[in-house]
Amino acid sequence: MARLTANYEGGTAFRMDCRGHQVCADQPTDNGGNDSAMTPPELFAASLTACIGHYVAVYCNQAGISTDGLQICCDWDTADKPKRIGEVAIRVTLPGMPESRRKAVERVASSCLLHATLEHPPQTSIRIE
């Protein structure tokens, strides 16, 4: 099982460590933070877009499709009861994609690990020590 630790940095900031890499999270000033880093929902969107981008880029490189201008954008909205991300819209821009490969790129983008995780949520548990 993989492990990531989130270490409290004060205020509303956390530093996450995984495999020797670090990323930080904070809240905007209007939510009590210093706006020193992306928020956890923004990191969630960043992870999803990076995962989709990885799968698309690997496919394109293997298929000889240019990745020039490859960009993945994520828009999301929140929902209530419970408070959560309720809607996610992903847009993959791939200027060099041949129309004949559109369906294949869509399949590859939809098969990324994080998209599949959202489609089939994992069992989660929280333990307070």
C-alpha positions in Angstrom: 0.0 0.0 0.0 1.3 3.5 -0.9 1.8 6.1 1.8 1.6 9.9 1.9 1.8 12.0 5.0 0.4 15.5 5.5 2.3 17.5 8.1 0.7 20.6 9.7 2.6 23.7 8.9 0.5 26.2 10.9 -2.5 28.3 10.1 -4.4 26.3 7.4 -1.3 25.0 5.6 -0.1 21.4 5.3 3.0 19.9 3.6 2.5 16.5 2.0 5.4 14.1 1.7 5.5 11.0 -0.5 8.5 9.1 -1.9 10.8 12.0 -1.1 8.6 14.6 -2.9 6.7 17.4 -1.4 3.6 19.4 -2.2 1.8 22.0 -0.1 -1.8 22.9 0.5 -3.3 26.0 2.0 -6.5 28.0 2.0 -7.3 31.4 0.4 -7.2 34.4 2.7 -11.0 34.6 2.7 -11.0 31.1 4.2 -8.4 31.9 6.9 -5.3 30.9 5.1 -2.3 32.7 3.6 -3.1 31.5 0.0 0.5 30.1 -0.1 -0.5 27.0 -2.1 -3.4 25.3 -3.9 -6.3 24.2 -1.8 -7.0 20.4 -1.4 -9.8 20.5 -4.0 -7.5 22.3 -6.4 -4.9 19.6 -5.8 -7.5 17.0 -6.4 -8.3 18.6 -9.8 -4.6 19.0 -10.5 -4.1 15.3 -9.8 -7.0 14.3 -12.0 -5.8 16.4 -14.9 -2.2 15.3 -14.6 -3.3 11.6 -14.5 -5.4 12.0 -17.6 -2.6 14.0 -19.3 -0.1 11.2 -18.5 -2.3 8.5 -20.1 -3.1 10.6 -23.1 0.6 11.6 -23.6 1.8 8.0 -23.3 -0.8 6.9 -25.8 0.1 9.7 -28.2 3.8 9.0 -28.0 3.2 5.3 -28.7 0.8 6.0 -31.6 3.0 8.7 -33.2 0.5 11.5 -32.5 2.0 14.9 -31.8 1.6 16.1 -28.2 2.4 19.7 -29.1 -0.2 21.9 -27.3 -1.6 19.1 -25.2 -3.6 20.7 -22.4 -6.0 19.3 -19.9 -8.5 21.7 -18.2 -10.7 20.8 -15.3 -13.7 22.7 -14.1 -15.6 21.7 -11.0 -18.5 22.7 -8.8 -19.4 21.9 -5.3 -22.6 20.2 -4.0 -24.1 20.1 -0.6 -25.4 17.4 1.8 -22.7 16.3 2.2 -20.4 19.2 1.1 -18.3 17.7 -1.8 -17.2 18.2 -5.3 -20.4 17.4 -7.1 -19.5 17.9 -10.8 -16.3 17.7 -12.7 -15.8 18.6 -16.4 -12.5 17.7 -18.1 -11.5 19.1 -21.5 -8.5 17.6 -23.3 -7.0 19.9 -26.0 -4.8 18.0 -28.5 -4.3 20.1 -31.6 -2.4 17.4 -33.5 -4.9 14.7 -33.0 -6.2 13.0 -36.2 -10.0 12.8 -36.1 -9.7 9.0 -36.7 -8.0 8.7 -33.3 -10.6 10.8 -31.3 -12.4 7.8 -29.8 -9.2 6.1 -28.9 -7.9 9.2 -27.1 -11.3 9.5 -25.3 -11.0 5.8 -24.1 -7.4 6.3 -23.0 -8.3 9.5 -21.1 -11.3 7.8 -19.4 -9.1 4.9 -18.3 -6.7 6.8 -16.2 -6.3 5.6 -12.6 -7.9 8.5 -10.9 -10.9 8.7 -13.3 -11.4 5.0 -12.8 -11.2 5.6 -9.0 -13.9 8.2 -9.2 -16.1 5.9 -11.3 -15.5 3.0 -8.8 -14.9 4.7 -5.4 -12.5 2.9 -3.0 -13.4 1.8 0.5 -12.1 4.5 2.8 -11.6 4.6 6.5 -10.5 7.3 9.0 -8.9 6.4 12.3 -8.1 9.0 14.9 -5.0 8.1 17.0 
